[in-house]
Amino acid sequence: MAKEVIVYGADWCPSCKRLIEKLNTEGIAFEYRDVEQAEIGNEHLGIAGNNIPEGKRGIPTIVVDGEMQVYPDDEWLKSRLDFTSDQTPDTKVHDVVMVGAGPASLAAAIYTTREDLDTVLYEKGVVGGLASITDWVDNYPGYPDGISGMDLGENLRKQAERFGAQIELGEVTGIKTADGLVELETTDGPVKAKAALVATGSDYKRLGVPGEDDYYARGVHFCATCDGAFYRDKRLVVVGGGNSAVQEAMFLTKFATKIDMLVRGDKMRASEVLQHDLEKFKDKITVHFNTSTDEIVGDGKLVTGVKGTKNGKQELFETDGVFVFIGLKPNTGFLAGTSVELDDIGLIKTNDKLETAIPGVFAAGDVRSGATMQIASAIGEGATAALRIREYLEELAR
């Protein structure tokens, strides 16, 4: 008997598109409900905001035979739904498997597929990576008026797929070599390749303060484009003083009536251009320098405030939600226990050919030690990695 599946989402939500694509790929029938419609939005808040202990607010939300989950991951989905792809193990030896489908991998895939190399990409989150959940990209060459992160990620994806790249929505949990091949453990089973590219990028850092985990998705967020629309006519706190914090705070003014920006230091770390742009929003954004974030408090269901210390004095910032942008951490946890070498902050060490300590395994983009953490440079490294992989495969064939 088919299960009843309902998905709550919105057109502007990259993670919603990823979930819908996953369900379509697996042949799972579902009903889609757009939370941008007032009646559906109220319905969603009713089930995901008020009537369950977790009280989570966010999309995508999925309901399977009455059981609800906000931000469902592959493990949760597979335990509730019948995924046909899991029943067909991938026994083929691919030319190259790429871990992650952000700008570096997508650029690399354009090059490898044009060389007729069998290329598979595994992505556990959103195709396009953090770039796709960035509101607006103004510094990528070739777009004089800028481009939305979602559109940039989608353009890269379409180009890679046009040349034959295969993108799988799943997670790589381990990597090793065996019998001269690279073997990757994935949520779909083991996958073998002659070479691999690790381009898993970074994820958002957390504050590590009381209340942050308790109120995650119940007022604590790390993606403005994903969750900002839930705070129309509300008051918000943004934590951070770098480029991302400034960009996302300005984006959130589309929804919020008032934003308190908490900056730990005595000045912004954001670029001069962004600081100048921030001045245009001073009617909505108040910047608090020398202000630490000590605790996130709430009523047991949702966030109600942030406790901080400003110039040595404790202060409570009343708010309906908190968006945290204090930097990035590399997605290299799955490499624990392997011979891949990491630097002090967990980035992958490579040689000048972008090779890691494991033969046949390369790294590129934001996850690589020495990377500049820019979309343009990640794409350049992806192209370079593709050329180095081709050279490696040619050497293997001799």
Contacts in CASP RR format, 6 or more apart in sequence:
PFRMAT RR
TARGET T0000
AUTHOR 0000-0000-0000
METHOD contacts of the structure
MODEL  1
MAKEVIVYGADWCPSCKRLIEKLNTEGIAFEYRDVEQAEIGNEHLGIAGN
NIPEGKRGIPTIVVDGEMQVYPDDEWLKSRLDFTSDQTPDTKVHDVVMVG
AGPASLAAAIYTTREDLDTVLYEKGVVGGLASITDWVDNYPGYPDGISGM
DLGENLRKQAERFGAQIELGEVTGIKTADGLVELETTDGPVKAKAALVAT
GSDYKRLGVPGEDDYYARGVHFCATCDGAFYRDKRLVVVGGGNSAVQEAM
FLTKFATKIDMLVRGDKMRASEVLQHDLEKFKDKITVHFNTSTDEIVGDG
KLVTGVKGTKNGKQELFETDGVFVFIGLKPNTGFLAGTSVELDDIGLIKT
NDKLETAIPGVFAAGDVRSGATMQIASAIGEGATAALRIREYLEELAR
2 29 0 8 1.000
3 64 0 8 1.000
3 65 0 8 1.000
3 80 0 8 1.000
3 81 0 8 1.000
4 31 0 8 1.000
4 63 0 8 1.000
4 64 0 8 1.000
4 65 0 8 1.000
4 66 0 8 1.000
5 23 0 8 1.000
5 28 0 8 1.000
5 29 0 8 1.000
5 30 0 8 1.000
5 31 0 8 1.000
5 62 0 8 1.000
5 63 0 8 1.000
5 64 0 8 1.000
5 81 0 8 1.000
6 30 0 8 1.000
6 31 0 8 1.000
6 32 0 8 1.000
6 33 0 8 1.000
6 62 0 8 1.000
6 63 0 8 1.000
7 16 0 8 1.000
7 19 0 8 1.000
7 20 0 8 1.000
7 23 0 8 1.000
7 30 0 8 1.000
7 31 0 8 1.000
7 32 0 8 1.000
7 33 0 8 1.000
7 60 0 8 1.000
7 61 0 8 1.000
7 62 0 8 1.000
7 63 0 8 1.000
8 33 0 8 1.000
8 35 0 8 1.000
8 40 0 8 1.000
8 41 0 8 1.000
8 44 0 8 1.000
8 48 0 8 1.000
8 59 0 8 1.000
8 60 0 8 1.000
8 61 0 8 1.000
8 62 0 8 1.000
8 63 0 8 1.000
9 16 0 8 1.000
9 32 0 8 1.000
9 33 0 8 1.000
9 34 0 8 1.000
9 35 0 8 1.000
9 44 0 8 1.000
9 59 0 8 1.000
9 60 0 8 1.000
9 61 0 8 1.000
10 16 0 8 1.000
10 34 0 8 1.000
10 35 0 8 1.000
10 36 0 8 1.000
10 59 0 8 1.000
10 229 0 8 1.000
11 34 0 8 1.000
11 36 0 8 1.000
12 150 0 8 1.000
12 225 0 8 1.000
12 229 0 8 1.000
13 59 0 8 1.000
13 60 0 8 1.000
13 225 0 8 1.000
13 226 0 8 1.000
14 126 0 8 1.000
14 132 0 8 1.000
14 133 0 8 1.000
14 150 0 8 1.000
14 225 0 8 1.000
14 226 0 8 1.000
15 59 0 8 1.000
15 60 0 8 1.000
15 71 0 8 1.000
15 125 0 8 1.000
15 126 0 8 1.000
15 133 0 8 1.000
15 226 0 8 1.000
16 59 0 8 1.000
16 60 0 8 1.000
17 126 0 8 1.000
18 125 0 8 1.000
18 126 0 8 1.000
18 127 0 8 1.000
18 169 0 8 1.000
19 60 0 8 1.000
19 62 0 8 1.000
19 72 0 8 1.000
20 30 0 8 1.000
20 32 0 8 1.000
20 60 0 8 1.000
21 169 0 8 1.000
22 74 0 8 1.000
22 77 0 8 1.000
22 169 0 8 1.000
23 30 0 8 1.000
23 81 0 8 1.000
25 85 0 8 1.000
25 169 0 8 1.000
26 81 0 8 1.000
26 82 0 8 1.000
26 83 0 8 1.000
26 84 0 8 1.000
26 85 0 8 1.000
27 84 0 8 1.000
28 81 0 8 1.000
28 82 0 8 1.000
28 83 0 8 1.000
30 62 0 8 1.000
33 40 0 8 1.000
33 43 0 8 1.000
33 44 0 8 1.000
34 40 0 8 1.000
35 41 0 8 1.000
35 44 0 8 1.000
35 59 0 8 1.000
36 229 0 8 1.000
44 59 0 8 1.000
44 61 0 8 1.000
45 57 0 8 1.000
47 61 0 8 1.000
47 63 0 8 1.000
47 68 0 8 1.000
48 55 0 8 1.000
48 56 0 8 1.000
48 57 0 8 1.000
48 58 0 8 1.000
48 61 0 8 1.000
48 68 0 8 1.000
48 70 0 8 1.000
49 55 0 8 1.000
49 56 0 8 1.000
49 57 0 8 1.000
49 218 0 8 1.000
49 301 0 8 1.000
49 302 0 8 1.000
50 301 0 8 1.000
52 68 0 8 1.000
54 70 0 8 1.000
54 217 0 8 1.000
54 218 0 8 1.000
55 218 0 8 1.000
55 301 0 8 1.000
55 302 0 8 1.000
56 70 0 8 1.000
56 71 0 8 1.000
56 217 0 8 1.000
56 218 0 8 1.000
57 70 0 8 1.000
57 217 0 8 1.000
57 218 0 8 1.000
57 219 0 8 1.000
57 227 0 8 1.000
57 230 0 8 1.000
57 302 0 8 1.000
58 70 0 8 1.000
58 71 0 8 1.000
58 217 0 8 1.000
58 226 0 8 1.000
58 227 0 8 1.000
58 230 0 8 1.000
59 70 0 8 1.000
59 226 0 8 1.000
59 227 0 8 1.000
60 70 0 8 1.000
60 71 0 8 1.000
60 72 0 8 1.000
61 68 0 8 1.000
61 69 0 8 1.000
61 70 0 8 1.000
62 68 0 8 1.000
62 69 0 8 1.000
62 72 0 8 1.000
62 77 0 8 1.000
63 69 0 8 1.000
64 80 0 8 1.000
64 81 0 8 1.000
65 80 0 8 1.000
67 80 0 8 1.000
69 76 0 8 1.000
70 217 0 8 1.000
71 217 0 8 1.000
73 124 0 8 1.000
74 124 0 8 1.000
74 169 0 8 1.000
74 170 0 8 1.000
74 171 0 8 1.000
74 187 0 8 1.000
75 187 0 8 1.000
77 83 0 8 1.000
78 86 0 8 1.000
78 187 0 8 1.000
85 188 0 8 1.000
86 188 0 8 1.000
86 189 0 8 1.000
89 188 0 8 1.000
89 189 0 8 1.000
89 190 0 8 1.000
90 188 0 8 1.000
90 189 0 8 1.000
90 190 0 8 1.000
90 191 0 8 1.000
92 118 0 8 1.000
92 192 0 8 1.000
93 181 0 8 1.000
93 192 0 8 1.000
93 193 0 8 1.000
93 194 0 8 1.000
94 118 0 8 1.000
94 119 0 8 1.000
94 120 0 8 1.000
94 191 0 8 1.000
94 192 0 8 1.000
94 193 0 8 1.000
94 194 0 8 1.000
95 112 0 8 1.000
95 117 0 8 1.000
95 118 0 8 1.000
95 119 0 8 1.000
95 193 0 8 1.000
95 194 0 8 1.000
95 195 0 8 1.000
95 393 0 8 1.000
96 112 0 8 1.000
96 117 0 8 1.000
96 118 0 8 1.000
96 119 0 8 1.000
96 120 0 8 1.000
96 193 0 8 1.000
96 194 0 8 1.000
96 195 0 8 1.000
96 196 0 8 1.000
96 197 0 8 1.000
96 389 0 8 1.000
96 393 0 8 1.000
97 119 0 8 1.000
97 120 0 8 1.000
97 121 0 8 1.000
97 122 0 8 1.000
97 182 0 8 1.000
97 184 0 8 1.000
97 191 0 8 1.000
97 193 0 8 1.000
97 195 0 8 1.000
97 196 0 8 1.000
97 197 0 8 1.000
98 105 0 8 1.000
98 108 0 8 1.000
98 109 0 8 1.000
98 119 0 8 1.000
98 120 0 8 1.000
98 121 0 8 1.000
98 122 0 8 1.000
98 196 0 8 1.000
98 197 0 8 1.000
98 198 0 8 1.000
98 199 0 8 1.000
99 105 0 8 1.000
99 121 0 8 1.000
99 122 0 8 1.000
99 172 0 8 1.000
99 175 0 8 1.000
99 184 0 8 1.000
99 196 0 8 1.000
99 197 0 8 1.000
99 198 0 8 1.000
99 199 0 8 1.000
99 200 0 8 1.000
99 334 0 8 1.000
100 121 0 8 1.000
100 122 0 8 1.000
100 123 0 8 1.000
100 124 0 8 1.000
100 129 0 8 1.000
100 172 0 8 1.000
100 198 0 8 1.000
100 199 0 8 1.000
100 200 0 8 1.000
100 201 0 8 1.000
101 121 0 8 1.000
101 122 0 8 1.000
101 123 0 8 1.000
101 127 0 8 1.000
101 128 0 8 1.000
101 129 0 8 1.000
101 157 0 8 1.000
101 167 0 8 1.000
102 123 0 8 1.000
102 127 0 8 1.000
102 128 0 8 1.000
102 129 0 8 1.000
102 131 0 8 1.000
102 132 0 8 1.000
102 153 0 8 1.000
102 156 0 8 1.000
102 199 0 8 1.000
102 201 0 8 1.000
102 378 0 8 1.000
103 128 0 8 1.000
103 129 0 8 1.000
103 131 0 8 1.000
103 152 0 8 1.000
103 153 0 8 1.000
103 156 0 8 1.000
103 365 0 8 1.000
103 375 0 8 1.000
103 378 0 8 1.000
103 379 0 8 1.000
103 382 0 8 1.000
104 197 0 8 1.000
104 199 0 8 1.000
104 201 0 8 1.000
104 364 0 8 1.000
104 365 0 8 1.000
104 366 0 8 1.000
104 378 0 8 1.000
104 379 0 8 1.000
104 380 0 8 1.000
104 381 0 8 1.000
104 382 0 8 1.000
104 385 0 8 1.000
105 121 0 8 1.000
105 197 0 8 1.000
105 199 0 8 1.000
105 364 0 8 1.000
105 382 0 8 1.000
106 121 0 8 1.000
106 127 0 8 1.000
106 128 0 8 1.000
106 153 0 8 1.000
106 156 0 8 1.000
106 157 0 8 1.000
106 159 0 8 1.000
106 160 0 8 1.000
106 165 0 8 1.000
106 379 0 8 1.000
107 156 0 8 1.000
107 378 0 8 1.000
107 379 0 8 1.000
107 380 0 8 1.000
107 382 0 8 1.000
107 383 0 8 1.000
107 386 0 8 1.000
108 197 0 8 1.000
108 199 0 8 1.000
108 364 0 8 1.000
108 382 0 8 1.000
108 383 0 8 1.000
108 385 0 8 1.000
108 386 0 8 1.000
108 389 0 8 1.000
109 119 0 8 1.000
109 121 0 8 1.000
109 160 0 8 1.000
109 163 0 8 1.000
109 165 0 8 1.000
109 386 0 8 1.000
110 156 0 8 1.000
110 159 0 8 1.000
110 160 0 8 1.000
110 163 0 8 1.000
110 165 0 8 1.000
110 383 0 8 1.000
110 386 0 8 1.000
111 382 0 8 1.000
111 383 0 8 1.000
111 386 0 8 1.000
111 387 0 8 1.000
111 390 0 8 1.000
112 119 0 8 1.000
112 165 0 8 1.000
112 386 0 8 1.000
112 389 0 8 1.000
112 390 0 8 1.000
113 119 0 8 1.000
113 160 0 8 1.000
113 163 0 8 1.000
113 164 0 8 1.000
113 165 0 8 1.000
114 163 0 8 1.000
115 386 0 8 1.000
115 390 0 8 1.000
117 389 0 8 1.000
117 390 0 8 1.000
117 393 0 8 1.000
119 164 0 8 1.000
119 165 0 8 1.000
119 166 0 8 1.000
120 165 0 8 1.000
120 166 0 8 1.000
120 167 0 8 1.000
120 168 0 8 1.000
120 191 0 8 1.000
120 193 0 8 1.000
121 160 0 8 1.000
121 165 0 8 1.000
121 166 0 8 1.000
121 167 0 8 1.000
121 168 0 8 1.000
122 168 0 8 1.000
122 170 0 8 1.000
122 171 0 8 1.000
122 172 0 8 1.000
122 184 0 8 1.000
122 186 0 8 1.000
122 191 0 8 1.000
123 129 0 8 1.000
123 167 0 8 1.000
123 168 0 8 1.000
123 169 0 8 1.000
123 170 0 8 1.000
124 169 0 8 1.000
124 170 0 8 1.000
124 171 0 8 1.000
124 172 0 8 1.000
124 187 0 8 1.000
125 169 0 8 1.000
126 132 0 8 1.000
126 133 0 8 1.000
127 153 0 8 1.000
127 157 0 8 1.000
127 167 0 8 1.000
127 169 0 8 1.000
128 152 0 8 1.000
128 153 0 8 1.000
128 156 0 8 1.000
128 157 0 8 1.000
129 153 0 8 1.000
129 201 0 8 1.000
130 201 0 8 1.000
130 202 0 8 1.000
130 203 0 8 1.000
130 328 0 8 1.000
130 366 0 8 1.000
131 137 0 8 1.000
131 149 0 8 1.000
131 152 0 8 1.000
131 153 0 8 1.000
131 375 0 8 1.000
132 149 0 8 1.000
132 150 0 8 1.000
132 152 0 8 1.000
132 153 0 8 1.000
132 154 0 8 1.000
133 149 0 8 1.000
133 150 0 8 1.000
133 223 0 8 1.000
133 225 0 8 1.000
133 226 0 8 1.000
134 149 0 8 1.000
134 225 0 8 1.000
134 247 0 8 1.000
135 148 0 8 1.000
135 149 0 8 1.000
135 224 0 8 1.000
135 225 0 8 1.000
135 247 0 8 1.000
135 248 0 8 1.000
135 251 0 8 1.000
136 146 0 8 1.000
136 147 0 8 1.000
136 148 0 8 1.000
136 149 0 8 1.000
136 247 0 8 1.000
136 251 0 8 1.000
137 143 0 8 1.000
137 146 0 8 1.000
137 147 0 8 1.000
137 148 0 8 1.000
137 149 0 8 1.000
137 152 0 8 1.000
137 375 0 8 1.000
138 146 0 8 1.000
139 374 0 8 1.000
139 375 0 8 1.000
139 376 0 8 1.000
140 146 0 8 1.000
140 147 0 8 1.000
140 152 0 8 1.000
140 375 0 8 1.000
140 376 0 8 1.000
141 376 0 8 1.000
143 152 0 8 1.000
147 155 0 8 1.000
150 225 0 8 1.000
152 375 0 8 1.000
156 379 0 8 1.000
157 167 0 8 1.000
160 167 0 8 1.000
161 167 0 8 1.000
168 186 0 8 1.000
168 188 0 8 1.000
170 186 0 8 1.000
170 187 0 8 1.000
170 188 0 8 1.000
171 186 0 8 1.000
171 187 0 8 1.000
171 334 0 8 1.000
172 184 0 8 1.000
172 185 0 8 1.000
172 186 0 8 1.000
172 334 0 8 1.000
173 185 0 8 1.000
173 186 0 8 1.000
173 187 0 8 1.000
173 334 0 8 1.000
174 184 0 8 1.000
174 185 0 8 1.000
174 334 0 8 1.000
174 335 0 8 1.000
174 338 0 8 1.000
175 182 0 8 1.000
175 183 0 8 1.000
175 184 0 8 1.000
175 185 0 8 1.000
175 196 0 8 1.000
175 198 0 8 1.000
175 334 0 8 1.000
175 335 0 8 1.000
175 338 0 8 1.000
175 340 0 8 1.000
175 358 0 8 1.000
175 361 0 8 1.000
176 182 0 8 1.000
176 183 0 8 1.000
176 338 0 8 1.000
176 358 0 8 1.000
177 183 0 8 1.000
177 358 0 8 1.000
177 359 0 8 1.000
177 360 0 8 1.000
177 361 0 8 1.000
180 359 0 8 1.000
181 192 0 8 1.000
181 193 0 8 1.000
181 194 0 8 1.000
182 192 0 8 1.000
182 193 0 8 1.000
182 194 0 8 1.000
182 195 0 8 1.000
182 196 0 8 1.000
182 358 0 8 1.000
182 360 0 8 1.000
182 361 0 8 1.000
183 190 0 8 1.000
183 191 0 8 1.000
183 192 0 8 1.000
184 190 0 8 1.000
184 191 0 8 1.000
184 192 0 8 1.000
184 193 0 8 1.000
184 196 0 8 1.000
194 360 0 8 1.000
194 393 0 8 1.000
194 396 0 8 1.000
195 360 0 8 1.000
195 361 0 8 1.000
195 362 0 8 1.000
195 389 0 8 1.000
195 392 0 8 1.000
195 393 0 8 1.000
196 360 0 8 1.000
196 361 0 8 1.000
196 362 0 8 1.000
197 361 0 8 1.000
197 362 0 8 1.000
197 363 0 8 1.000
197 364 0 8 1.000
197 382 0 8 1.000
197 385 0 8 1.000
197 386 0 8 1.000
197 389 0 8 1.000
198 335 0 8 1.000
198 340 0 8 1.000
198 348 0 8 1.000
198 356 0 8 1.000
198 361 0 8 1.000
198 362 0 8 1.000
198 363 0 8 1.000
198 364 0 8 1.000
198 367 0 8 1.000
199 363 0 8 1.000
199 364 0 8 1.000
199 365 0 8 1.000
199 367 0 8 1.000
199 378 0 8 1.000
199 382 0 8 1.000
199 385 0 8 1.000
200 330 0 8 1.000
200 331 0 8 1.000
200 332 0 8 1.000
200 334 0 8 1.000
200 367 0 8 1.000
201 330 0 8 1.000
201 331 0 8 1.000
201 365 0 8 1.000
201 366 0 8 1.000
201 367 0 8 1.000
202 328 0 8 1.000
202 329 0 8 1.000
202 330 0 8 1.000
202 331 0 8 1.000
202 366 0 8 1.000
202 367 0 8 1.000
202 373 0 8 1.000
203 328 0 8 1.000
203 329 0 8 1.000
203 331 0 8 1.000
204 222 0 8 1.000
204 223 0 8 1.000
204 324 0 8 1.000
204 325 0 8 1.000
204 326 0 8 1.000
204 327 0 8 1.000
204 328 0 8 1.000
204 329 0 8 1.000
205 324 0 8 1.000
205 326 0 8 1.000
205 327 0 8 1.000
205 328 0 8 1.000
205 329 0 8 1.000
206 212 0 8 1.000
206 222 0 8 1.000
206 324 0 8 1.000
207 239 0 8 1.000
207 293 0 8 1.000
207 296 0 8 1.000
207 324 0 8 1.000
207 326 0 8 1.000
209 293 0 8 1.000
209 294 0 8 1.000
209 295 0 8 1.000
209 296 0 8 1.000
210 294 0 8 1.000
210 295 0 8 1.000
210 296 0 8 1.000
211 220 0 8 1.000
211 295 0 8 1.000
211 296 0 8 1.000
211 297 0 8 1.000
212 220 0 8 1.000
212 296 0 8 1.000
212 324 0 8 1.000
214 296 0 8 1.000
214 300 0 8 1.000
215 296 0 8 1.000
215 298 0 8 1.000
215 302 0 8 1.000
215 303 0 8 1.000
215 322 0 8 1.000
217 227 0 8 1.000
218 301 0 8 1.000
218 302 0 8 1.000
218 303 0 8 1.000
219 302 0 8 1.000
219 303 0 8 1.000
219 320 0 8 1.000
219 321 0 8 1.000
219 322 0 8 1.000
220 296 0 8 1.000
220 303 0 8 1.000
220 321 0 8 1.000
220 322 0 8 1.000
220 324 0 8 1.000
221 227 0 8 1.000
221 228 0 8 1.000
221 321 0 8 1.000
221 322 0 8 1.000
221 323 0 8 1.000
221 324 0 8 1.000
222 323 0 8 1.000
222 324 0 8 1.000
222 325 0 8 1.000
224 248 0 8 1.000
224 251 0 8 1.000
224 252 0 8 1.000
224 323 0 8 1.000
225 251 0 8 1.000
227 323 0 8 1.000
228 251 0 8 1.000
228 252 0 8 1.000
228 255 0 8 1.000
228 256 0 8 1.000
228 323 0 8 1.000
229 255 0 8 1.000
230 255 0 8 1.000
231 252 0 8 1.000
231 255 0 8 1.000
231 256 0 8 1.000
231 320 0 8 1.000
231 321 0 8 1.000
232 255 0 8 1.000
232 256 0 8 1.000
233 255 0 8 1.000
233 256 0 8 1.000
233 257 0 8 1.000
234 255 0 8 1.000
234 256 0 8 1.000
234 257 0 8 1.000
234 320 0 8 1.000
234 321 0 8 1.000
235 256 0 8 1.000
235 257 0 8 1.000
235 258 0 8 1.000
235 259 0 8 1.000
235 260 0 8 1.000
235 318 0 8 1.000
235 319 0 8 1.000
235 320 0 8 1.000
235 321 0 8 1.000
236 252 0 8 1.000
236 256 0 8 1.000
236 258 0 8 1.000
236 259 0 8 1.000
236 260 0 8 1.000
236 319 0 8 1.000
236 320 0 8 1.000
236 321 0 8 1.000
236 322 0 8 1.000
236 323 0 8 1.000
237 259 0 8 1.000
237 260 0 8 1.000
237 261 0 8 1.000
237 262 0 8 1.000
237 305 0 8 1.000
237 306 0 8 1.000
237 317 0 8 1.000
237 319 0 8 1.000
237 321 0 8 1.000
237 322 0 8 1.000
237 323 0 8 1.000
238 245 0 8 1.000
238 248 0 8 1.000
238 249 0 8 1.000
238 252 0 8 1.000
238 259 0 8 1.000
238 260 0 8 1.000
238 261 0 8 1.000
238 262 0 8 1.000
238 285 0 8 1.000
238 322 0 8 1.000
238 323 0 8 1.000
238 325 0 8 1.000
239 245 0 8 1.000
239 261 0 8 1.000
239 262 0 8 1.000
239 293 0 8 1.000
239 306 0 8 1.000
239 322 0 8 1.000
239 323 0 8 1.000
239 324 0 8 1.000
239 325 0 8 1.000
239 326 0 8 1.000
240 261 0 8 1.000
240 262 0 8 1.000
240 263 0 8 1.000
240 264 0 8 1.000
240 324 0 8 1.000
240 325 0 8 1.000
240 326 0 8 1.000
241 261 0 8 1.000
241 263 0 8 1.000
241 264 0 8 1.000
241 268 0 8 1.000
241 269 0 8 1.000
241 270 0 8 1.000
241 325 0 8 1.000
242 268 0 8 1.000
242 269 0 8 1.000
242 270 0 8 1.000
242 274 0 8 1.000
242 325 0 8 1.000
242 327 0 8 1.000
243 269 0 8 1.000
243 270 0 8 1.000
243 271 0 8 1.000
243 274 0 8 1.000
244 325 0 8 1.000
244 327 0 8 1.000
245 261 0 8 1.000
245 263 0 8 1.000
245 270 0 8 1.000
245 325 0 8 1.000
245 326 0 8 1.000
246 268 0 8 1.000
246 270 0 8 1.000
246 274 0 8 1.000
246 275 0 8 1.000
246 277 0 8 1.000
246 278 0 8 1.000
247 274 0 8 1.000
248 323 0 8 1.000
248 325 0 8 1.000
249 259 0 8 1.000
249 261 0 8 1.000
249 278 0 8 1.000
249 281 0 8 1.000
249 285 0 8 1.000
249 323 0 8 1.000
250 277 0 8 1.000
250 278 0 8 1.000
250 281 0 8 1.000
250 285 0 8 1.000
252 259 0 8 1.000
252 323 0 8 1.000
253 259 0 8 1.000
253 281 0 8 1.000
253 284 0 8 1.000
253 285 0 8 1.000
256 284 0 8 1.000
257 284 0 8 1.000
258 284 0 8 1.000
258 286 0 8 1.000
259 284 0 8 1.000
259 285 0 8 1.000
259 286 0 8 1.000
260 286 0 8 1.000
260 288 0 8 1.000
260 306 0 8 1.000
260 317 0 8 1.000
260 319 0 8 1.000
261 285 0 8 1.000
261 286 0 8 1.000
261 287 0 8 1.000
261 288 0 8 1.000
262 288 0 8 1.000
262 291 0 8 1.000
262 292 0 8 1.000
262 293 0 8 1.000
262 306 0 8 1.000
262 308 0 8 1.000
262 317 0 8 1.000
263 287 0 8 1.000
263 288 0 8 1.000
263 289 0 8 1.000
263 290 0 8 1.000
263 291 0 8 1.000
264 290 0 8 1.000
264 291 0 8 1.000
264 292 0 8 1.000
264 293 0 8 1.000
265 289 0 8 1.000
265 290 0 8 1.000
265 291 0 8 1.000
266 289 0 8 1.000
266 290 0 8 1.000
267 289 0 8 1.000
268 275 0 8 1.000
268 278 0 8 1.000
268 287 0 8 1.000
270 278 0 8 1.000
278 285 0 8 1.000
278 287 0 8 1.000
288 310 0 8 1.000
288 317 0 8 1.000
290 310 0 8 1.000
290 311 0 8 1.000
290 312 0 8 1.000
291 308 0 8 1.000
291 309 0 8 1.000
291 310 0 8 1.000
291 311 0 8 1.000
291 315 0 8 1.000
292 308 0 8 1.000
292 309 0 8 1.000
293 306 0 8 1.000
293 307 0 8 1.000
293 308 0 8 1.000
294 307 0 8 1.000
294 308 0 8 1.000
294 309 0 8 1.000
294 314 0 8 1.000
295 306 0 8 1.000
295 307 0 8 1.000
295 308 0 8 1.000
296 303 0 8 1.000
296 305 0 8 1.000
296 306 0 8 1.000
296 307 0 8 1.000
296 322 0 8 1.000
297 303 0 8 1.000
297 304 0 8 1.000
297 305 0 8 1.000
297 306 0 8 1.000
297 307 0 8 1.000
297 316 0 8 1.000
298 304 0 8 1.000
298 305 0 8 1.000
302 320 0 8 1.000
303 319 0 8 1.000
303 320 0 8 1.000
303 321 0 8 1.000
303 322 0 8 1.000
304 318 0 8 1.000
304 319 0 8 1.000
304 320 0 8 1.000
305 316 0 8 1.000
305 317 0 8 1.000
305 318 0 8 1.000
305 319 0 8 1.000
305 321 0 8 1.000
305 322 0 8 1.000
306 316 0 8 1.000
306 317 0 8 1.000
306 319 0 8 1.000
306 322 0 8 1.000
307 314 0 8 1.000
307 315 0 8 1.000
307 316 0 8 1.000
307 317 0 8 1.000
308 314 0 8 1.000
308 315 0 8 1.000
308 316 0 8 1.000
308 317 0 8 1.000
309 315 0 8 1.000
328 366 0 8 1.000
328 373 0 8 1.000
329 345 0 8 1.000
329 346 0 8 1.000
330 342 0 8 1.000
330 345 0 8 1.000
330 346 0 8 1.000
330 347 0 8 1.000
330 348 0 8 1.000
330 366 0 8 1.000
330 367 0 8 1.000
331 367 0 8 1.000
332 340 0 8 1.000
332 342 0 8 1.000
332 346 0 8 1.000
332 347 0 8 1.000
332 348 0 8 1.000
332 367 0 8 1.000
335 342 0 8 1.000
335 348 0 8 1.000
338 358 0 8 1.000
339 357 0 8 1.000
339 358 0 8 1.000
340 348 0 8 1.000
340 356 0 8 1.000
340 357 0 8 1.000
340 358 0 8 1.000
340 361 0 8 1.000
340 363 0 8 1.000
341 348 0 8 1.000
341 349 0 8 1.000
341 356 0 8 1.000
341 357 0 8 1.000
342 348 0 8 1.000
342 349 0 8 1.000
342 369 0 8 1.000
343 349 0 8 1.000
343 369 0 8 1.000
346 369 0 8 1.000
347 367 0 8 1.000
347 368 0 8 1.000
347 369 0 8 1.000
347 370 0 8 1.000
347 371 0 8 1.000
348 356 0 8 1.000
348 363 0 8 1.000
348 367 0 8 1.000
348 368 0 8 1.000
348 369 0 8 1.000
349 356 0 8 1.000
349 357 0 8 1.000
349 369 0 8 1.000
350 356 0 8 1.000
350 362 0 8 1.000
350 363 0 8 1.000
350 368 0 8 1.000
350 369 0 8 1.000
353 362 0 8 1.000
353 388 0 8 1.000
353 391 0 8 1.000
354 362 0 8 1.000
354 363 0 8 1.000
354 364 0 8 1.000
354 368 0 8 1.000
354 381 0 8 1.000
354 384 0 8 1.000
354 385 0 8 1.000
354 388 0 8 1.000
355 361 0 8 1.000
355 362 0 8 1.000
355 388 0 8 1.000
355 392 0 8 1.000
356 362 0 8 1.000
356 363 0 8 1.000
360 392 0 8 1.000
362 385 0 8 1.000
362 388 0 8 1.000
362 389 0 8 1.000
362 392 0 8 1.000
363 385 0 8 1.000
364 378 0 8 1.000
364 381 0 8 1.000
364 382 0 8 1.000
364 384 0 8 1.000
364 385 0 8 1.000
365 371 0 8 1.000
365 377 0 8 1.000
365 378 0 8 1.000
365 381 0 8 1.000
365 382 0 8 1.000
366 373 0 8 1.000
366 378 0 8 1.000
368 381 0 8 1.000
371 377 0 8 1.000
371 378 0 8 1.000
371 381 0 8 1.000
END
